[in-house]
Every structure is written in structure tokens, then in C-alpha cells.
Amino acid sequence: MAQERGKVYTIILQRETDPEFEGYYNASVPALPGCFSYESTREEPLGNIKEAIELYLEDLEASGERIPGQRAQTPDVAV
């Protein structure tokens, strides 16, 4: 999870499924559509996503839009 401006956002980290980009990772923030980071190692998108969140929220503030909070819970399920 990433925390910004007193809010906590869940980050989804997924390995790229396109064979052309094998080994790459995508980090996205479900509560902030279009907020993502895409890098060649697992650590890079996790490091970059906080900056992506900050910029996303700055754009919302600049345009007078509401800053969204976490929209959904992401519980773990054991099978």
C-alpha cells in the first residue's frame, strides 16, 4: 500500500503477460484509474508508484476534483 496526504491506497503488482515484455512488472492503484508504473524489475514500479500517486493527486487538486479514498477492500483468500 502507498500512503499519500493521509490516505492509504492499495497497489496491485502484476507480472507482465505479454511475451515481448517478459520479466516486466506493472503496479496500479485501483482507486485511481490510470495511475500506474511499468518497469523491468519488481522493485522499480513499487518505488515509482508513490510518485505516480503524488502527481495524480496534484492533477486532481489543480483541476478542483475530489481526491478519492480507497474504494474496495482487498482481503486474502486461502485455498
MODELLER restraints for C-alpha pairs under 7 A, 6 or more apart:
rsr = mdl.restraints
at = mdl.atoms
rsr.add(forms.Gaussian(group=physical.xy_distance, feature=features.Distance(at['CA:1:A'], at['CA:8:A']), mean=6.45, stdev=0.5))
rsr.add(forms.Gaussian(group=physical.xy_distance, feature=features.Distance(at['CA:1:A'], at['CA:9:A']), mean=5.40, stdev=0.5))
rsr.add(forms.Gaussian(group=physical.xy_distance, feature=features.Distance(at['CA:1:A'], at['CA:10:A']), mean=4.49, stdev=0.5))
rsr.add(forms.Gaussian(group=physical.xy_distance, feature=features.Distance(at['CA:1:A'], at['CA:11:A']), mean=5.33, stdev=0.5))
rsr.add(forms.Gaussian(group=physical.xy_distance, feature=features.Distance(at['CA:2:A'], at['CA:8:A']), mean=5.67, stdev=0.5))
rsr.add(forms.Gaussian(group=physical.xy_distance, feature=features.Distance(at['CA:2:A'], at['CA:9:A']), mean=5.24, stdev=0.5))
rsr.add(forms.Gaussian(group=physical.xy_distance, feature=features.Distance(at['CA:2:A'], at['CA:10:A']), mean=6.54, stdev=0.5))
rsr.add(forms.Gaussian(group=physical.xy_distance, feature=features.Distance(at['CA:2:A'], at['CA:11:A']), mean=6.91, stdev=0.5))
rsr.add(forms.Gaussian(group=physical.xy_distance, feature=features.Distance(at['CA:2:A'], at['CA:50:A']), mean=6.24, stdev=0.5))
rsr.add(forms.Gaussian(group=physical.xy_distance, feature=features.Distance(at['CA:3:A'], at['CA:9:A']), mean=6.12, stdev=0.5))
rsr.add(forms.Gaussian(group=physical.xy_distance, feature=features.Distance(at['CA:4:A'], at['CA:54:A']), mean=6.94, stdev=0.5))
rsr.add(forms.Gaussian(group=physical.xy_distance, feature=features.Distance(at['CA:7:A'], at['CA:69:A']), mean=6.50, stdev=0.5))
rsr.add(forms.Gaussian(group=physical.xy_distance, feature=features.Distance(at['CA:8:A'], at['CA:70:A']), mean=6.84, stdev=0.5))
rsr.add(forms.Gaussian(group=physical.xy_distance, feature=features.Distance(at['CA:9:A'], at['CA:29:A']), mean=6.76, stdev=0.5))
rsr.add(forms.Gaussian(group=physical.xy_distance, feature=features.Distance(at['CA:9:A'], at['CA:70:A']), mean=5.71, stdev=0.5))
rsr.add(forms.Gaussian(group=physical.xy_distance, feature=features.Distance(at['CA:10:A'], at['CA:29:A']), mean=6.08, stdev=0.5))
rsr.add(forms.Gaussian(group=physical.xy_distance, feature=features.Distance(at['CA:11:A'], at['CA:27:A']), mean=6.34, stdev=0.5))
rsr.add(forms.Gaussian(group=physical.xy_distance, feature=features.Distance(at['CA:11:A'], at['CA:28:A']), mean=5.59, stdev=0.5))
rsr.add(forms.Gaussian(group=physical.xy_distance, feature=features.Distance(at['CA:11:A'], at['CA:29:A']), mean=4.87, stdev=0.5))
rsr.add(forms.Gaussian(group=physical.xy_distance, feature=features.Distance(at['CA:12:A'], at['CA:27:A']), mean=5.43, stdev=0.5))
rsr.add(forms.Gaussian(group=physical.xy_distance, feature=features.Distance(at['CA:12:A'], at['CA:28:A']), mean=5.22, stdev=0.5))
rsr.add(forms.Gaussian(group=physical.xy_distance, feature=features.Distance(at['CA:12:A'], at['CA:29:A']), mean=6.32, stdev=0.5))
rsr.add(forms.Gaussian(group=physical.xy_distance, feature=features.Distance(at['CA:13:A'], at['CA:25:A']), mean=6.83, stdev=0.5))
rsr.add(forms.Gaussian(group=physical.xy_distance, feature=features.Distance(at['CA:13:A'], at['CA:26:A']), mean=5.66, stdev=0.5))
rsr.add(forms.Gaussian(group=physical.xy_distance, feature=features.Distance(at['CA:13:A'], at['CA:27:A']), mean=4.41, stdev=0.5))
rsr.add(forms.Gaussian(group=physical.xy_distance, feature=features.Distance(at['CA:13:A'], at['CA:28:A']), mean=6.67, stdev=0.5))
rsr.add(forms.Gaussian(group=physical.xy_distance, feature=features.Distance(at['CA:14:A'], at['CA:25:A']), mean=5.61, stdev=0.5))
rsr.add(forms.Gaussian(group=physical.xy_distance, feature=features.Distance(at['CA:14:A'], at['CA:26:A']), mean=5.23, stdev=0.5))
rsr.add(forms.Gaussian(group=physical.xy_distance, feature=features.Distance(at['CA:14:A'], at['CA:27:A']), mean=6.44, stdev=0.5))
rsr.add(forms.Gaussian(group=physical.xy_distance, feature=features.Distance(at['CA:15:A'], at['CA:23:A']), mean=6.82, stdev=0.5))
rsr.add(forms.Gaussian(group=physical.xy_distance, feature=features.Distance(at['CA:15:A'], at['CA:24:A']), mean=6.02, stdev=0.5))
rsr.add(forms.Gaussian(group=physical.xy_distance, feature=features.Distance(at['CA:15:A'], at['CA:25:A']), mean=4.44, stdev=0.5))
rsr.add(forms.Gaussian(group=physical.xy_distance, feature=features.Distance(at['CA:15:A'], at['CA:26:A']), mean=6.25, stdev=0.5))
rsr.add(forms.Gaussian(group=physical.xy_distance, feature=features.Distance(at['CA:16:A'], at['CA:22:A']), mean=6.33, stdev=0.5))
rsr.add(forms.Gaussian(group=physical.xy_distance, feature=features.Distance(at['CA:16:A'], at['CA:23:A']), mean=6.78, stdev=0.5))
rsr.add(forms.Gaussian(group=physical.xy_distance, feature=features.Distance(at['CA:16:A'], at['CA:24:A']), mean=5.34, stdev=0.5))
rsr.add(forms.Gaussian(group=physical.xy_distance, feature=features.Distance(at['CA:16:A'], at['CA:25:A']), mean=5.30, stdev=0.5))
rsr.add(forms.Gaussian(group=physical.xy_distance, feature=features.Distance(at['CA:16:A'], at['CA:26:A']), mean=6.45, stdev=0.5))
rsr.add(forms.Gaussian(group=physical.xy_distance, feature=features.Distance(at['CA:23:A'], at['CA:40:A']), mean=6.30, stdev=0.5))
rsr.add(forms.Gaussian(group=physical.xy_distance, feature=features.Distance(at['CA:24:A'], at['CA:39:A']), mean=5.66, stdev=0.5))
rsr.add(forms.Gaussian(group=physical.xy_distance, feature=features.Distance(at['CA:24:A'], at['CA:40:A']), mean=4.20, stdev=0.5))
rsr.add(forms.Gaussian(group=physical.xy_distance, feature=features.Distance(at['CA:24:A'], at['CA:41:A']), mean=5.96, stdev=0.5))
rsr.add(forms.Gaussian(group=physical.xy_distance, feature=features.Distance(at['CA:25:A'], at['CA:38:A']), mean=5.75, stdev=0.5))
rsr.add(forms.Gaussian(group=physical.xy_distance, feature=features.Distance(at['CA:25:A'], at['CA:39:A']), mean=5.55, stdev=0.5))
rsr.add(forms.Gaussian(group=physical.xy_distance, feature=features.Distance(at['CA:25:A'], at['CA:40:A']), mean=6.16, stdev=0.5))
rsr.add(forms.Gaussian(group=physical.xy_distance, feature=features.Distance(at['CA:25:A'], at['CA:41:A']), mean=6.37, stdev=0.5))
rsr.add(forms.Gaussian(group=physical.xy_distance, feature=features.Distance(at['CA:25:A'], at['CA:42:A']), mean=5.85, stdev=0.5))
rsr.add(forms.Gaussian(group=physical.xy_distance, feature=features.Distance(at['CA:25:A'], at['CA:45:A']), mean=6.95, stdev=0.5))
rsr.add(forms.Gaussian(group=physical.xy_distance, feature=features.Distance(at['CA:26:A'], at['CA:36:A']), mean=6.98, stdev=0.5))
rsr.add(forms.Gaussian(group=physical.xy_distance, feature=features.Distance(at['CA:26:A'], at['CA:37:A']), mean=5.76, stdev=0.5))
rsr.add(forms.Gaussian(group=physical.xy_distance, feature=features.Distance(at['CA:26:A'], at['CA:38:A']), mean=4.53, stdev=0.5))
rsr.add(forms.Gaussian(group=physical.xy_distance, feature=features.Distance(at['CA:26:A'], at['CA:39:A']), mean=6.70, stdev=0.5))
rsr.add(forms.Gaussian(group=physical.xy_distance, feature=features.Distance(at['CA:26:A'], at['CA:45:A']), mean=6.59, stdev=0.5))
rsr.add(forms.Gaussian(group=physical.xy_distance, feature=features.Distance(at['CA:27:A'], at['CA:36:A']), mean=5.37, stdev=0.5))
rsr.add(forms.Gaussian(group=physical.xy_distance, feature=features.Distance(at['CA:27:A'], at['CA:37:A']), mean=5.11, stdev=0.5))
rsr.add(forms.Gaussian(group=physical.xy_distance, feature=features.Distance(at['CA:27:A'], at['CA:38:A']), mean=6.40, stdev=0.5))
rsr.add(forms.Gaussian(group=physical.xy_distance, feature=features.Distance(at['CA:27:A'], at['CA:45:A']), mean=5.71, stdev=0.5))
rsr.add(forms.Gaussian(group=physical.xy_distance, feature=features.Distance(at['CA:27:A'], at['CA:46:A']), mean=6.68, stdev=0.5))
rsr.add(forms.Gaussian(group=physical.xy_distance, feature=features.Distance(at['CA:27:A'], at['CA:49:A']), mean=6.83, stdev=0.5))
rsr.add(forms.Gaussian(group=physical.xy_distance, feature=features.Distance(at['CA:28:A'], at['CA:35:A']), mean=5.87, stdev=0.5))
rsr.add(forms.Gaussian(group=physical.xy_distance, feature=features.Distance(at['CA:28:A'], at['CA:36:A']), mean=4.19, stdev=0.5))
rsr.add(forms.Gaussian(group=physical.xy_distance, feature=features.Distance(at['CA:28:A'], at['CA:37:A']), mean=6.52, stdev=0.5))
rsr.add(forms.Gaussian(group=physical.xy_distance, feature=features.Distance(at['CA:29:A'], at['CA:35:A']), mean=5.80, stdev=0.5))
rsr.add(forms.Gaussian(group=physical.xy_distance, feature=features.Distance(at['CA:29:A'], at['CA:36:A']), mean=6.42, stdev=0.5))
rsr.add(forms.Gaussian(group=physical.xy_distance, feature=features.Distance(at['CA:31:A'], at['CA:68:A']), mean=6.86, stdev=0.5))
rsr.add(forms.Gaussian(group=physical.xy_distance, feature=features.Distance(at['CA:31:A'], at['CA:69:A']), mean=6.85, stdev=0.5))
rsr.add(forms.Gaussian(group=physical.xy_distance, feature=features.Distance(at['CA:31:A'], at['CA:70:A']), mean=5.63, stdev=0.5))
rsr.add(forms.Gaussian(group=physical.xy_distance, feature=features.Distance(at['CA:31:A'], at['CA:71:A']), mean=5.71, stdev=0.5))
rsr.add(forms.Gaussian(group=physical.xy_distance, feature=features.Distance(at['CA:35:A'], at['CA:52:A']), mean=6.34, stdev=0.5))
rsr.add(forms.Gaussian(group=physical.xy_distance, feature=features.Distance(at['CA:35:A'], at['CA:53:A']), mean=6.63, stdev=0.5))
rsr.add(forms.Gaussian(group=physical.xy_distance, feature=features.Distance(at['CA:35:A'], at['CA:56:A']), mean=6.81, stdev=0.5))
rsr.add(forms.Gaussian(group=physical.xy_distance, feature=features.Distance(at['CA:36:A'], at['CA:49:A']), mean=6.44, stdev=0.5))
rsr.add(forms.Gaussian(group=physical.xy_distance, feature=features.Distance(at['CA:36:A'], at['CA:52:A']), mean=6.75, stdev=0.5))
rsr.add(forms.Gaussian(group=physical.xy_distance, feature=features.Distance(at['CA:37:A'], at['CA:45:A']), mean=5.07, stdev=0.5))
rsr.add(forms.Gaussian(group=physical.xy_distance, feature=features.Distance(at['CA:37:A'], at['CA:48:A']), mean=6.37, stdev=0.5))
rsr.add(forms.Gaussian(group=physical.xy_distance, feature=features.Distance(at['CA:37:A'], at['CA:49:A']), mean=5.68, stdev=0.5))
rsr.add(forms.Gaussian(group=physical.xy_distance, feature=features.Distance(at['CA:38:A'], at['CA:45:A']), mean=5.73, stdev=0.5))
rsr.add(forms.Gaussian(group=physical.xy_distance, feature=features.Distance(at['CA:39:A'], at['CA:45:A']), mean=5.50, stdev=0.5))
rsr.add(forms.Gaussian(group=physical.xy_distance, feature=features.Distance(at['CA:57:A'], at['CA:67:A']), mean=6.63, stdev=0.5))
rsr.add(forms.Gaussian(group=physical.xy_distance, feature=features.Distance(at['CA:60:A'], at['CA:66:A']), mean=6.77, stdev=0.5))
rsr.add(forms.Gaussian(group=physical.xy_distance, feature=features.Distance(at['CA:60:A'], at['CA:67:A']), mean=6.63, stdev=0.5))
